[in-house]
């Protein structure tokens, strides 16, 4: 099988397509024929060696994938069944989705009933799972206002779509004018193009502040953005575009400074992490998401689809922050 292997950290040029034997299924692990996978900023960090020595090389990257079950000993999963897989150490502790076949812990494999094209389905696992988890934390309801800070990220755009589906009014920020159209297409009612504190611009639209904040830039930026939220509002941090903060012994980021600001403003503060994206906790939710996409109620907002042979180009695209939406690699197309 073909697999994208990083033998040592570096730039996109270290992504080598190699021939490897197909893994063998075993109890507790599912062999999946990978049909497509989404791309994530964390994979750029891992590729560049920014995981603090936690990732051992050589490594096949990829924290998410979609495909068909080949073999699942001792499981209720059946050969040929369409599945999503994500998290569970994929692409970090164990080889991930950048391959034609991969072995995934059973708990991370979610079966779905769908006729979506593989590239569309590949936009779902991490992006829409994380977006749904974020939206559930801040619970935007019809008529509420939501600020999506760092809205042109793939998850940010998915949050816009899901919040709009619930009837919220959405304000999204981006640093690039060229990404305005993508945010408006996703459903943003107001797009703010700025590279600093959004408070003045938000308060000009909503003098009392917004009901909720979804943060994707990072803790420092969030401390400023919290001033845009009305007292008694809600806020959730999910993304760390500006760099990851230290992580505590519980595996969660250290966000005490942000929480202190939120507490002063009587804002309900939360963090959403991808460790809960598994079959037990998100299995039914993923089917709901797929159904919403299939019905046309929600768009996957894919920015670009790459072939496996274009993986280095895809990483350069991410390195340059050119995407406004999800990037996907489809193994069913030729480079």
Buried (B, 14 or more C-beta within 10 A) or exposed (E): BBBBBBEEBEEBEBBEBEEBEBBEBEEEBBBBBBBBBBBBBBBBBBBBBEBEEEBEEEBBBBBBBBBBBBBBBEBEBEEEBBBBBBBBBBBBEBBBBBBBBBBBBBBBBBBBEBEBBBBBBBBBBBBBBBBBBBBBBBBBEEEBBBBBBBBBBBBBBBBBBBBBBEEBBBBBBBBEEEBBEBBBBBBBBBBBBEEEBBBEBBBEBBEEBBBBBBBBBBBEBBBBBBBBBBEEBBBBBBBBBBEBBEEEEEEEBEBEEBBEBBEEBEBBBBBBBBEEBBBEEBBEBBBEBBBBBBEEEBBBBBBBBBBBBBBBBBBBBBBEBBBBBBBBBBBEBEE
